[in-house]
Amino acid sequence: MNSAEVLAALAAALPSDALIVDPDVTRSLSHDEAEWAPVGEPIALIRATSSDQVATTVRICARFGVPVTARGAGTGLSGGANAIEGGVIIALDRLNQIRLIDPLERLAVVQAGVINDELRATAAEQGLWYPPDPASSPWSTIGGNIATNAGGVCCVKYGVTKDYVLALEVVTGTGDLVRLGRVTAKGVAGYDLVALMVGSEGTLGIITEATVRLKPLPAAPRTIVGYFSSTVDAGEAAQAVARRASSRRRWN
Ligand SMILES: Cc1cc2nc3c(=O)[nH]c(=O)nc-3n(C[C@H](O)[C@H](O)[C@H](O)COP(=O)(O)OP(=O)(O)OC[C@H]3O[C@@H](n4cnc5c(N)ncnc54)[C@H](O)[C@@H]3O)c2cc1C
């Protein structure tokens, strides 16, 4: 692979502000929060503003055999967003439009670079709630959350990201733009390709848009603090609460 040829092809196909080759910038965005994980030197960073730009970039990289790494906000803790030597990073942070909040169908359509907390705040304005709550929600993107199947403390009661993804727009490894999944409450026919994409950490394709399920906004949570003399006592208290909640669900 001749990197000058790759860069020339990218420059010819993309707007000038989408292609970044300044090593100070590319290096600073070439890794996530996993300081222990190996990082390569990328030849370019693409800051895409459309799904088509993502697809174009992947097509060019595939033609030249250049490895591609997807990057959301770079809050990952496993080095998944780390650049491969001589590769290209595709940053999704500029794909940041919330396209639709639908209170009737209780769903949202968002671009992959939308920040989790921004979706939650916008949904809340319409009395709706997006439950997946990784502790990185003020910074991490919906695309990154889906790619890592992220979940926070609400997962015990409400599940993790996979429980809320209905449909995806994805750029495949060949640079094709495809739509997966459905927007209906029931969708049982065919292979569940959305489930395959969730948690795939950018290895099967690049998510450019997602349709996610919303719930009605719950009442403000109340926090109760309990002090216990041992971890066993604390665990038994948690079990008692869970048992009580289950029996109330059965009879109420
Ligand atoms: C302070 C802190 C708290 C955290 N708390 C939690 C937590 O409670 N629960 C939890 O699950 N995680 C947590 N994490 C880990 C991290 O925030 C999550 O994995 C998050 O989902 C990553 O989102 P991101 O946008 O930063 O993705 P990145 O870090 O940029 O990428 C993560 C992976 O997803 C891939 N990727 C990113 N965007 C796309 C896309 N559009 N299409 C395809 N692949 C893509 C990348 O290639 C990489 O493999 C935490 C991290 C930090 C720093």
The ligand as an SDF file (V2000), in Angstrom:
LIG
                    3D

 53 58  0  0  0  0  0  0  0  0999 V2000
  -15.4140    7.2830   33.1400 C   0  0  0  0  0  0  0  0  0  0  0  0
  -15.8990    6.1120   32.3100 C   0  0  0  0  0  0  0  0  0  0  0  0
  -16.9980    5.4030   32.7360 C   0  0  0  0  0  0  0  0  0  0  0  0
  -17.4580    4.3140   31.9860 C   0  0  0  0  0  0  0  0  0  0  0  0
  -18.5640    3.6430   32.4320 N   0  0  0  0  0  0  0  0  0  0  0  0
  -19.0710    2.6250   31.6990 C   0  0  0  0  0  0  0  0  0  0  0  0
  -20.2410    1.9310   32.1590 C   0  0  0  0  0  0  0  0  0  0  0  0
  -20.8160    2.2370   33.1990 O   0  0  0  0  0  0  0  0  0  0  0  0
  -20.7050    0.9250   31.3790 N   0  0  0  0  0  0  0  0  0  0  0  0
  -20.1040    0.5740   30.1990 C   0  0  0  0  0  0  0  0  0  0  0  0
  -20.6080   -0.3390   29.5240 O   0  0  0  0  0  0  0  0  0  0  0  0
  -18.9780    1.2030   29.7620 N   0  0  0  0  0  0  0  0  0  0  0  0
  -18.4550    2.2170   30.4750 C   0  0  0  0  0  0  0  0  0  0  0  0
  -17.3190    2.8650   30.0470 N   0  0  0  0  0  0  0  0  0  0  0  0
  -16.6810    2.4360   28.7980 C   0  0  0  0  0  0  0  0  0  0  0  0
  -17.1430    3.2960   27.5730 C   0  0  0  0  0  0  0  0  0  0  0  0
  -17.6150    4.5390   27.9780 O   0  0  0  0  0  0  0  0  0  0  0  0
  -18.2260    2.5940   26.7960 C   0  0  0  0  0  0  0  0  0  0  0  0
  -17.6870    1.4430   26.2070 O   0  0  0  0  0  0  0  0  0  0  0  0
  -18.8680    3.4760   25.7010 C   0  0  0  0  0  0  0  0  0  0  0  0
  -19.9770    2.7560   25.1730 O   0  0  0  0  0  0  0  0  0  0  0  0
  -17.9160    3.8140   24.5630 C   0  0  0  0  0  0  0  0  0  0  0  0
  -18.5320    4.8210   23.7480 O   0  0  0  0  0  0  0  0  0  0  0  0
  -17.6240    5.7950   22.8580 P   0  0  0  0  0  0  0  0  0  0  0  0
  -18.5360    6.6430   22.0460 O   0  0  0  0  0  0  0  0  0  0  0  0
  -16.6620    6.5360   23.7090 O   0  0  0  0  0  0  0  0  0  0  0  0
  -16.8900    4.7430   21.9130 O   0  0  0  0  0  0  0  0  0  0  0  0
  -15.3170    4.5730   21.5980 P   0  0  0  0  0  0  0  0  0  0  0  0
  -14.5430    4.4480   22.8450 O   0  0  0  0  0  0  0  0  0  0  0  0
  -14.9200    5.6420   20.6510 O   0  0  0  0  0  0  0  0  0  0  0  0
  -15.3420    3.1730   20.8360 O   0  0  0  0  0  0  0  0  0  0  0  0
  -15.6080    1.9820   21.5480 C   0  0  0  0  0  0  0  0  0  0  0  0
  -15.6420    0.8080   20.5590 C   0  0  0  0  0  0  0  0  0  0  0  0
  -16.7650    0.9400   19.6940 O   0  0  0  0  0  0  0  0  0  0  0  0
  -16.3520    1.1010   18.3290 C   0  0  0  0  0  0  0  0  0  0  0  0
  -17.2190    2.1320   17.7560 N   0  0  0  0  0  0  0  0  0  0  0  0
  -17.4170    3.4070   18.1920 C   0  0  0  0  0  0  0  0  0  0  0  0
  -18.3510    4.0240   17.4540 N   0  0  0  0  0  0  0  0  0  0  0  0
  -18.7560    3.1180   16.5290 C   0  0  0  0  0  0  0  0  0  0  0  0
  -19.7060    3.1420   15.4570 C   0  0  0  0  0  0  0  0  0  0  0  0
  -20.4380    4.2330   15.2040 N   0  0  0  0  0  0  0  0  0  0  0  0
  -19.8600    2.0290   14.7100 N   0  0  0  0  0  0  0  0  0  0  0  0
  -19.1350    0.9030   14.9530 C   0  0  0  0  0  0  0  0  0  0  0  0
  -18.2090    0.8100   15.9440 N   0  0  0  0  0  0  0  0  0  0  0  0
  -18.0420    1.9100   16.7190 C   0  0  0  0  0  0  0  0  0  0  0  0
  -14.8840    1.4870   18.3720 C   0  0  0  0  0  0  0  0  0  0  0  0
  -14.1910    1.0530   17.2100 O   0  0  0  0  0  0  0  0  0  0  0  0
  -14.4330    0.7390   19.6300 C   0  0  0  0  0  0  0  0  0  0  0  0
  -14.2000   -0.6170   19.3210 O   0  0  0  0  0  0  0  0  0  0  0  0
  -16.8030    3.9320   30.7880 C   0  0  0  0  0  0  0  0  0  0  0  0
  -15.6820    4.6540   30.3730 C   0  0  0  0  0  0  0  0  0  0  0  0
  -15.2180    5.7250   31.1120 C   0  0  0  0  0  0  0  0  0  0  0  0
  -14.0120    6.4740   30.6370 C   0  0  0  0  0  0  0  0  0  0  0  0
  1  2  1  0
  2  3  1  0
  2 52  2  0
  3  4  2  0
  4  5  1  0
  4 50  1  0
  5  6  2  0
  6  7  1  0
  6 13  1  0
  7  8  2  0
  7  9  1  0
  9 10  1  0
 10 11  2  0
 10 12  1  0
 12 13  2  0
 13 14  1  0
 14 15  1  0
 14 50  1  0
 15 16  1  0
 16 17  1  0
 16 18  1  0
 18 19  1  0
 18 20  1  0
 20 21  1  0
 20 22  1  0
 22 23  1  0
 23 24  1  0
 24 25  2  0
 24 26  1  0
 24 27  1  0
 27 28  1  0
 28 29  2  0
 28 30  1  0
 28 31  1  0
 31 32  1  0
 32 33  1  0
 33 34  1  0
 33 48  1  0
 34 35  1  0
 35 36  1  0
 35 46  1  0
 36 37  1  0
 36 45  1  0
 37 38  2  0
 38 39  1  0
 39 40  1  0
 39 45  2  0
 40 41  1  0
 40 42  2  0
 42 43  1  0
 43 44  2  0
 44 45  1  0
 46 47  1  0
 46 48  1  0
 48 49  1  0
 50 51  2  0
 51 52  1  0
 52 53  1  0
M  END
$$$$
